Amino acid sequence: MSAIAGIVGREAEPKDIGAMLNELRHRGPDNSVVRSLDGIVVGCAELNTSYQATFGFSGERAPFVLLDGGVFNERPYDLTNVTYVRERYEQHGADCFSTLDGSYACVVVDEDEVLLVRDPVGARPLVYGTCNGQFYFASEAKALVDFVPEVCELPPGHIYSTKHGLRAFAIQRPQVPDFETPLEAARALREVMIEAVEKQMADGAVEGIALSGGLDSSIIAAVAKQFNVKLKMFSTTIKRYPSQDLGYAKLMANYLGLEQHIYQITDQDIERILPEAVRYLESFDEDCISGFVANYYSSRLAAQHTNCVLVGEGADELFGGYFRELQAIDDPQQKEEVGRKLVAIAYNTALRRLDRGWMSNSVDYRAPFLDGGVVALSEKIPLSMKVYAQDGEQIEKWILREAFRDMLPREIAKRPKLRFARGSGVDDLMDQIVASKVGIGDLQRTPRTSQGLAFNSPKELYYYRLFRKHFPASYECLTCRWDPFK
């Protein structure tokens, strides 16, 4: 787990990499590595989690590899993640990324080419830009503000080559069980999910669970306890009024007999974090910022106990959690297409705020629902099994409920989906706080950004004003809308 940065060009200077890494220190506060060779300077700032996962740099000669995130392919235990990726690249070239199983952003510095790579789901960010003939890249755009006037974000499942430009790469999904009936699909999902959790805990780094009290995080907690009975649970609520989720989170922690820690978010907490939330996120999208706040305080709490947790993100996109948004679509084929698109745009929904929220406090997150095998199985399961008609009622995420019903309290197995920010109470409190700063009149006078993007609410106008304190107008492209229906 690390922050990565680099400059390609005749004027590349190690001191500039130092400045870039200082902007990313929250992603890697423990160790720094900087290397120079023939007009290329690269560096990483590492977060100490485990022997396999900590190291972000590999190579005494080209190719050099920098890695943020983790890969979980089977291999000898003495190979770190980044060393394994380097060996695979030396054997197969850029084709190796088609078979990597993990959540990562990666840079390969070869003798005459630099490759930027992002896994197919894309939780870990990677951005790049050019200025005066020099090429810059970094984990987050804030590291590039002083160097490039415009920035691009590498799309998930893509490779950018300094020789050949941008292209998507082929994805070879793992083999997963076949099934014929909904119950067989549920059993297959249980098998693949347990394998994913075990795999992501194998290096011993995971010591906690982000427990919202929802179905997804409760499933992760129930499975993870099988592999570590000393895990700690981390939950948030609003101090002014306890949230709906908190009661369920307490229920689940008691059910598992695991230690739970709760952070109570105050009005002052939200006032204080909003400017930093926009800076960490590099976005002024209102939904993204609401979700960030809950993730931020969960990670701040967890950081007092561990620097590596499991999270439940990804299940909604994969297994019908957005069923209500799909109900307006009558055509079954179109529903399936929109359902698949939810995964493709996941970074702009749950995953950006997940990554920036947890890494802002130097806590690595692992999301078993985003495991390659789980994603592959979800692609085989039709929406009619994910949202299943039972006793005349269509049940969202039925497949997950059925797969893990016996491992959950009945109240959690049957509870409906509730957005994290809404369930934790953050949304309501943020509405009240921001209402005192901007109003509908402000929005009417300034309905769009300087680049022409329409604001969704007065609250988003306020976030945009905060955004411009940290980033130029040309960086507005980092704010993406969640709309699977276009």
C-alpha positions in Angstrom: 0.0 0.0 0.0 1.6 3.3 -1.0 1.3 6.6 -2.8 3.1 6.8 -6.1 4.5 9.7 -8.2 6.8 10.3 -11.1 8.2 12.7 -13.7 9.4 11.7 -17.2 11.5 14.3 -19.0 14.9 15.9 -19.2 14.2 18.4 -16.4 13.0 15.7 -13.9 14.2 16.5 -10.4 14.2 14.3 -7.3 13.2 17.4 -5.2 10.0 17.7 -7.2 9.1 14.1 -6.5 9.6 14.9 -2.8 7.2 17.8 -3.1 4.6 15.5 -4.8 4.9 12.8 -2.2 4.5 15.3 0.6 1.0 16.0 -0.8 0.2 12.3 -0.6 1.7 11.5 2.7 -1.7 10.4 4.1 -1.5 7.4 1.7 2.0 6.3 2.8 3.2 7.9 6.0 5.8 5.3 7.0 8.6 4.9 4.4 9.7 6.8 1.2 11.6 5.5 -1.8 12.9 7.8 -4.7 14.8 6.6 -7.8 16.3 8.5 -10.7 17.4 7.2 -14.1 18.0 8.9 -17.5 15.4 11.7 -17.3 12.9 9.7 -15.2 12.4 10.2 -11.4 9.9 8.1 -9.5 9.0 7.6 -5.9 6.6 6.0 -3.5 5.5 6.7 0.1 4.6 3.4 1.9 2.1 2.4 4.6 3.4 -0.5 6.8 0.7 -3.2 6.9 2.3 -6.6 6.2 5.4 -8.0 4.5 3.5 -8.8 1.4 1.6 -5.6 1.1 3.8 -2.8 2.4 6.4 -2.4 -0.3 5.5 -0.1 -3.1 8.7 -0.3 -5.3 10.6 -3.1 -6.9 13.6 -3.2 -9.2 17.4 -2.6 -9.1 17.3 -2.1 -12.9 14.6 -1.6 -15.5 11.8 -2.5 -15.4 11.0 -0.6 -12.2 7.5 -1.2 -10.8 5.5 1.0 -8.4 2.3 -0.4 -6.9 -0.5 1.1 -4.8 -2.9 -1.6 -3.5 -2.8 -5.4 -3.4 -2.8 -8.4 -5.6 -4.0 -11.8 -4.4 -2.9 -14.3 -7.0 -1.4 -17.5 -5.6 2.4 -17.4 -5.3 5.3 -18.1 -2.9 4.7 -16.3 0.4 8.1 -14.6 0.2 7.1 -12.6 -2.8 5.7 -9.2 -2.0 2.8 -7.8 -4.1 5.0 -5.4 -6.1 7.8 -8.0 -6.6 5.2 -10.5 -7.9 3.9 -7.9 -10.4 7.4 -7.2 -11.6 8.1 -10.9 -12.2 4.8 -11.3 -14.1 5.7 -8.2 -16.2 9.1 -9.5 -17.1 7.5 -12.8 -18.2 4.5 -11.6 -20.1 4.9 -7.9 -20.6 1.7 -5.7 -20.4 -0.4 -8.8 -21.0 0.2 -9.7 -17.3 -2.3 -7.2 -16.1 -5.2 -9.2 -17.7 -4.6 -12.0 -15.1 -3.8 -10.0 -12.0 -6.4 -10.5 -9.2 -6.5 -7.5 -7.0 -7.3 -3.9 -6.3 -4.4 -1.8 -7.6 -2.9 1.2 -9.4 0.5 0.4 -11.0 3.3 2.1 -12.9 6.0 0.3 -14.9 9.1 2.2 -15.9 10.8 0.2 -18.6 13.8 1.2 -20.7 12.0 3.2 -23.3 8.4 3.3 -22.0 6.3 4.2 -18.9 3.0 2.3 -18.4 0.3 3.5 -16.0 -2.2 0.7 -15.2 -5.5 0.6 -13.1 -7.4 -2.6 -12.3 -10.8 -3.2 -13.9 -12.9 -1.9 -11.0 -10.6 1.0 -10.1 -10.9 1.7 -6.4 -7.2 2.9 -6.3 -6.8 6.2 -8.3 -4.1 7.2 -10.7 -3.8 10.6 -12.5 -1.5 12.1 -15.1 -0.7 15.2 -17.1 1.9 17.0 -19.3 3.6 20.3 -19.2 6.5 21.7 -21.2 7.3 18.4 -22.7 7.4 16.6 -19.3 5.0 13.8 -18.3 3.8 13.7 -14.7 1.8 11.0 -12.8 0.6 10.6 -9.2 -1.9 8.7 -7.0 -4.0 11.9 -6.5 -4.3 15.1 -8.5 -3.4 17.4 -5.6 0.2 16.2 -6.1 0.1 17.6 -9.7 -1.4 21.1 -9.1 1.9 22.9 -9.0 3.2 21.0 -12.1 0.5 20.6 -14.8 -2.3 22.9 -15.9 -4.7 20.0 -16.8 -5.0 16.5 -15.5 -6.5 13.2 -16.7 -7.7 10.4 -14.5 -6.7 6.9 -15.8 -10.0 5.0 -16.3 -10.4 1.6 -14.6 -9.3 -1.3 -16.7 -6.9 0.8 -18.9 -3.2 1.2 -19.6 -1.6 4.5 -20.6 1.7 4.2 -22.4 4.0 7.1 -23.0 4.7 5.5 -26.4 1.2 4.3 -27.5 -1.3 6.3 -25.5 -4.5 5.1 -23.8 -6.1 1.7 -24.3 -8.3 -0.8 -22.4 -6.8 -4.2 -21.6 -8.4 -7.6 -21.8 -9.8 -9.0 -18.5 -9.5 -12.7 -17.8 -11.9 -13.4 -15.0 -11.3 -16.4 -12.6 -13.3 -19.6 -13.1 -16.3 -19.7 -10.8 -19.0 -22.3 -10.1 -21.9 -23.0 -12.5 -25.5 -23.1 -11.3 -29.0 -23.6 -12.6 -31.3 -22.5 -9.8 -31.4 -19.5 -7.6 -30.5 -21.6 -4.5 -27.5 -23.1 -6.4 -26.5 -19.5 -7.3 -26.7 -18.5 -3.6 -24.5 -21.4 -2.6 -22.0 -20.6 -5.2 -21.9 -17.0 -4.1 -21.3 -18.0 -0.5 -18.4 -20.2 -1.5 -16.8 -17.5 -3.6 -17.3 -14.8 -1.0 -15.8 -16.8 1.8 -12.8 -17.5 -0.4 -12.4 -13.8 -1.2 -12.5 -12.8 2.5 -10.0 -15.5 3.4 -7.7 -14.5 0.6 -7.7 -10.8 1.6 -6.9 -11.7 5.2 -4.2 -14.2 4.5 -1.3 -11.9 5.2 -2.5 -11.1 8.7 -2.8 -7.3 8.1 -6.5 -7.0 8.6 -7.5 -6.3 12.2 -10.9 -4.6 11.9 -14.2 -4.3 10.0 -16.0 -1.1 9.0 -19.4 -2.1 10.3 -22.3 0.2 9.2 -25.0 -2.3 10.4 -26.1 -2.8 6.8 -26.4 -6.2 5.1 -23.1 -6.0 3.2 -20.7 -5.0 6.0 -22.5 -7.5 8.3 -21.8 -10.3 5.9 -18.2 -9.4 5.7 -17.9 -9.3 9.5 -19.7 -12.7 9.9 -17.3 -14.3 7.4 -14.2 -12.6 8.6 -14.7 -13.8 12.2 -14.1 -17.4 10.9 -10.5 -16.4 10.2 -9.8 -14.0 13.1 -11.9 -14.0 16.3 -10.1 -10.9 17.6 -11.3 -8.5 15.0 -12.6 -5.0 16.0 -15.7 -3.4 14.7 -15.8 0.4 13.8 -19.0 2.3 13.5 -20.1 5.9 13.3 -23.3 7.8 14.3 -24.4 11.4 14.8 -24.0 12.6 18.3 -27.0 14.9 18.2 -29.4 12.0 17.3 -28.4 8.3 17.1 -28.7 7.0 13.5 -30.8 4.0 12.3 -27.7 2.1 11.4 -26.1 2.2 14.8 -28.7 0.0 16.4 -28.1 -2.7 13.7 -24.3 -2.3 14.1 -24.6 -2.9 17.8 -26.8 -5.9 17.2 -24.3 -7.4 14.8 -21.3 -6.8 17.0 -23.1 -8.4 19.9 -24.2 -11.3 17.8 -20.6 -12.0 16.8 -19.2 -11.3 20.2 -16.7 -8.9 18.8 -15.3 -5.6 20.2 -17.0 -2.6 18.8 -15.9 1.1 18.7 -18.3 3.9 17.9 -17.5 7.5 16.8 -20.1 10.1 17.5 -19.9 12.8 14.8 -20.7 16.3 16.0 -21.8 19.4 14.2 -18.3 20.8 14.7 -16.7 17.7 13.2 -18.6 18.3 10.0 -17.9 22.0 9.9 -14.2 21.3 10.4 -13.8 18.5 7.8 -15.8 19.9 4.8 -12.9 22.0 3.4 -10.6 19.1 3.8 -13.2 16.7 2.4 -13.3 18.5 -0.9 -9.5 18.6 -1.0 -9.1 14.9 -0.2 -11.9 13.9 -2.6 -10.8 16.3 -5.4 -14.6 16.5 -6.2 -17.5 18.7 -5.3 -20.2 16.2 -6.0 -22.6 16.4 -3.1 -23.4 12.7 -2.8 -19.7 11.8 -2.8 -18.9 14.4 -0.1 -21.7 13.1 2.2 -20.4 9.6 1.8 -16.8 10.8 2.4 -17.7 12.3 5.8 -19.0 9.0 7.3 -16.0 7.1 5.8 -13.5 9.7 7.1 -14.7 9.5 10.7 -14.9 5.7 10.6 -11.3 5.6 9.4 -10.1 8.2 12.0 -11.6 5.9 14.7 -10.1 2.8 13.2 -6.7 4.4 12.9 -6.4 4.4 16.7 -6.4 0.6 16.6 -5.2 -0.6 13.2 -4.2 0.5 9.7 -6.0 -2.2 7.7 -9.7 -3.1 7.6 -12.3 -4.9 5.5 -15.2 -3.0 4.1 -18.5 -3.9 2.5 -18.5 -1.7 -0.6 -19.3 -3.1 -4.0 -22.3 -5.4 -3.1 -24.9 -2.8 -4.2 -23.4 -2.5 -7.6 -23.0 -6.2 -8.1 -26.1 -7.8 -6.5 -29.1 -5.5 -7.1 -28.7 -3.0 -4.3 -29.9 -0.2 -6.7 -33.1 -2.1 -7.6 -35.3 0.9 -6.9 -33.4 3.0 -9.4 -34.0 0.2 -12.0 -37.8 -0.2 -11.4 -38.6 2.5 -13.9 -37.1 0.5 -16.7 -39.5 -2.0 -18.3 -37.2 -3.7 -20.8 -35.5 -6.6 -19.0 -32.4 -6.4 -21.4 -32.0 -2.7 -20.6 -32.2 -3.4 -16.9 -29.4 -6.0 -17.3 -27.3 -3.5 -19.2 -27.8 -0.7 -16.6 -27.0 -3.2 -13.9 -23.7 -4.0 -15.6 -22.9 -0.3 -16.0 -23.3 0.2 -12.2 -20.1 -1.8 -11.8 -18.3 0.2 -14.6 -19.1 3.5 -12.9 -18.6 2.3 -9.3 -15.5 4.5 -8.8 -17.6 7.6 -9.2 -20.1 6.4 -6.7 -19.0 4.4 -3.7 -15.3 3.8 -4.4 -13.9 7.3 -4.7 -15.3 8.3 -1.3 -14.2 4.9 0.1 -10.6 5.3 -1.1 -10.2 8.9 -0.1 -12.1 8.6 3.2 -10.0 5.7 4.5 -6.6 6.7 3.1 -7.0 10.2 4.5 -6.3 8.7 7.8 -3.7 6.2 6.5 -5.9 3.1 6.9 -5.7 0.5 4.1 -9.1 -0.9 3.1 -9.9 -4.2 1.4 -13.2 -4.9 -0.3 -13.9 -8.6 -0.7 -17.0 -7.9 -2.8 -14.6 -6.4 -5.5 -12.6 -9.7 -5.6 -12.2 -10.9 -9.2 -14.0 -14.2 -8.5 -17.0 -12.4 -6.9 -17.2 -10.0 -9.8 -17.0 -12.9 -12.3 -19.8 -14.7 -10.5 -22.0 -11.6 -10.3 -21.7 -11.3 -14.1 -23.2 -14.8 -14.5 -26.1 -14.2 -12.1 -29.1 -12.6 -13.9 -30.8 -9.7 -12.3 -33.9 -11.8 -11.8 -31.9 -13.9 -9.2 -30.3 -10.9 -7.6 -33.7 -9.2 -7.1 -35.9 -12.2 -6.6 -39.7 -12.4 -6.5 -40.8 -14.3 -3.4 -44.3 -14.4 -2.0 -45.3 -11.7 -4.4 -42.6 -9.3 -3.4 -39.4 -8.4 -5.2 -36.5 -8.5 -2.6 -33.4 -6.5 -3.4 -30.1 -8.3 -2.9 -32.1 -11.5 -2.3 -29.1 -13.6 -3.5 -26.9 -12.2 -0.7 -29.6 -12.6 1.9 -30.1 -16.2 0.9 -26.4 -17.0 0.8 -25.7 -15.8 4.3 -29.0 -15.9 6.1 -27.9 -18.4 8.6 -24.9 -16.3 9.6 -26.8 -13.1 10.4 -29.4 -12.0 12.9 -32.9 -12.1 11.3 -33.3 -8.3 11.7 -30.2 -7.7 9.5 -30.9 -10.4 7.0 -34.2 -8.8 6.1 -33.5 -5.1 6.5 -33.8 -2.9 3.3 -30.8 -1.0 1.8 -30.1 2.4 3.2 -27.4 4.7 1.9 -24.4 4.9 4.3 -24.5 8.6 4.6 -28.3 8.6 5.2 -28.2 5.6 7.5 -25.4 7.1 9.7 -27.3 10.4 9.9 -24.7 12.4 8.1 -26.9 13.6 5.2 -29.4 15.4 7.4 -26.9 17.2 9.5 -24.9 18.3 6.5 -28.0 19.8 4.9 -28.6 21.9 8.0 -25.0 23.1 8.3 -24.6 24.1 4.7 -28.0 25.8 4.5 -26.5 28.6 6.6 -23.8 29.2 4.1 -25.6 29.2 0.7 -29.2 29.4 -0.5 -31.4 29.0 -3.5 -30.7 32.7 -4.5 -27.0 31.9 -4.7 -27.7 29.0 -6.9 -29.9 31.1 -9.2 -27.1 33.6 -9.6 -24.5 31.0 -10.2 -26.1 27.9 -11.7 -23.0 26.4 -13.3 -19.3 26.0 -12.8 -16.8 28.0 -14.8 -16.5 25.0 -17.1 -20.3 24.7 -17.6 -21.2 21.9 -15.2 -24.6 22.4 -13.6 -24.9 22.4 -9.9 -27.4 20.0 -8.4 -28.2 22.1 -5.3 -27.0 25.2 -3.3 -25.0 22.7 -1.2 -23.0 21.7 -4.3 -22.3 25.4 -5.1 -20.8 25.7 -1.6 -18.6 22.7 -2.2 -17.5 24.1 -5.5 -16.3 27.2 -3.8 -14.2 25.1 -1.5 -12.9 23.1 -4.5 -11.6 26.2 -6.2 -9.6 27.1 -3.2 -7.5 24.0 -3.8 -7.8 23.3 -7.5 -7.9 25.3 -10.8 -11.0 25.3 -12.9 -9.3 22.9 -15.4 -9.4 20.2 -12.7 -13.2 20.2 -12.6 -13.1 17.1 -14.9 -12.3 15.1 -11.7 -15.9 15.6 -10.6 -18.0 12.9 -12.3 -21.8 12.4 -12.1 -23.4 9.1 -11.1 -25.8 8.3 -13.9 -26.0 4.8 -15.2 -29.1 5.6 -17.3 -27.1 7.6 -19.9 
